[in-house]
Amino acid sequence: MKLKRFWRVGTIGVISILLIGLSVIPLRLSIAVRQAPQPEAILVLGGDAHREEIGAHLAQHNPDLQVWVSTGEAPKISRAIFRSAGIADDRVHLDYRASDTVTNFTSLVADFRRQGIQHLYVVTSDFHMPRARVIGTIVLGSNGIAFTPVTVPTGSPRESWIRIVRDGGRSVLWLATGRTGASFREVIEAHSAMQ
């Protein structure tokens, strides 16, 4: 009986801490926007060369901004896309640590903080943007980094709300533990492939 009560109190405590942590995000975003009303860098979420083309176009119109591409096309292709838009290699940071949308954000957020970046353009496809907004709000927002979405039109149907909720949950898990659950997802996928 005492063990059951201990778990209930512990669970309520963990949920309370998470809710308090999440409630700080709007305040941190408000401060970030006030301190940096215009984006200071560009983040392109990999998954489609057209996203990188739009990122290159955005970089042309914002010549002072550095560009990060998270797990995009192969380096040779990415470099060619940006070079053809006249963007120098030293402005483009290709990062291949991410394995999915959650890790697109979690693998780079510390880099942005070290650079003192408080506001980003986030470039991704239209069908993908709702999920990217949820993840970005949690991961970037909890670190005091605001973002301005730049949507790449595709005409594809929106992603399911299940994926949005799942990855929102993984983002909260990252906040609580520093882990995204990506390794757990990989184990499940590997197990499914064996059957």
N, C-alpha and C positions, 0 to 999 in steps of 0.2 A: 504494500500500500504506500509506504514512504517512497519507494523507488518510482512508482507511478506519479506521485505528486512532484517529485524532484524533476522528472522528465517534462511534466507539464509546465512547471515554473521555468525550467531551462529553455523550453521551446518558446514560451511567451517572451522571455528575455531576449533571445536571439532575434525573434521577429520584431520586437520593439527597437532593438539596436539598428536593424536593417531599415525599418521605417524612418527612424530619425536620420540615418545616413542618407536615404533617398530624398527626404524632405529638404535637405540642404542643397540639393542639386539646382533647383530654380534660383536660389539666392546666389550660388556660385556662377551660374550662367549670366544672371543680371549684372553682377560685378564685372565679369569678363567682357560683356558687350559694352558696358560703360567705359571700361579702360581701353578697349580695342574695338571701336565701333565698326571698323572695316577689317575684312580678312587679311591676315598677315602671311598666309601660306596656302598652298593648294594640296589637298589629299585626293588622289584618284584611287578608287577601289577597283582592283583588277577584276578580270572576268570577261572583258570584251575590249578589243582594240579600239572600238569607237569611243569608249570612255576616255582612253588615253588621247585620242584625237581631240576630243572636246577639252580635255585638260590642257593640251598643248595650245589650243585656240585661246583658252582662258589665260594661259601664261603669256601669250603674245600681247594681250590687252592689259596685263598687269606685270610689267617688266621687272618690278622690284621683288616679286614673290618667288620663293623657292617652291619646288614641286616634289611631292612624295608620291610614288606609285607603289601601292601595296599589292604584291603578288600579281603583277600584271602579265603582259606578254613576255616572251623570252627577251633577255637584255638587248640582243641585237635588233629585234623588231621595235622594242620600246625606244631605244636610242634613235632609230631611223625615223620614227613618228615625230619625236620632239625636234630632231635636227631639221627635218623637212619643214617644220614650222619656225625655224630660226631660233630655237631655244638651245642655249649652250649646255653642254654636258654637266658643267659644274652647278647648274641650277636644278638639275633633275636627280633625285635620290631614288634609286630602285631598291626596294626592300622585298625580300622573298621569305620572310619569317612566317607570314600568315598562312593558315590552311583553310580559313573560312572567313565569313564576314565579322564574326566577333573578334577573331584574332587580327583582322585588318586593323581594328582600332586598338586592341590591347597591346599589340606588339610595338606600336609606334607612339603611344601616348606619353611614355617617359621621354622619348626623344623630343617631342614637341615641348614638353615642360622644360627640359634642359635648354632648349632654344629660346625659352621665354615667350612662346607662341600662345596667345589667348583667343585667337579667332581664326578659323579655317574655312576655306571653301571645301565642300565635300562633293565630289563628282561620282555619280553612279547612274545606272539605268533607271528609267521611270518605274518599272515593275519592282525594282529592288529598293527604291528609296524609302518606302514606309518602314521596312525592317532596319535599314541603315539609320534612319532617324531615331528609332527606339534605342538601338545599340549606342549610337553616337551620343544621345542625350545622357545615357547612364554612364558610359565610359569616359567620354570627353567632359561632360558636365560635372561629374564627380571630381575631376581634376581642374576645374575652373577654366575649361576651354569651350568657347561657343563655336557654332558652325553655321554656315550659310549653305543650304543645299543647292547643287547645280544638277538638274535632272537631264539625263540624256534620253531623248524620245526613242522608243523601240516599237511601240504598238503591241507589245506582249502583255498578256493578262497579269494582273497583280499577283504577288505571292500570297499564299494562304495565311490566314491569321494564325494558324498553328505554328508556322515557322517563325512568325514575328514574336509570338508569346514564348516559344522555346528559346529563341536567342535573347529575348529580353531577360528571361530567367537565367540564362548562362551569363549574361552581363552582370546581373545581381550576384550570382555565385562568384564571379571574378572580384567584385567589390568586397565580398565577405572573406574570400579565401586567397585571392591572387591567382586562382586557377579558373580556366574557362570551361572545363569539361570536355575540351576537344579530344584529349587522349581517351576519355571514356567513349566518346562517339566513334573514334577510330577502332576501338576494341569491338564495339557492337557491330560496326560495318564489316570488320574482318570475320567476326563470328557468323554473320549473315551470309557472307560470301562462301564460307566453308560448307554451308548446309545446302 
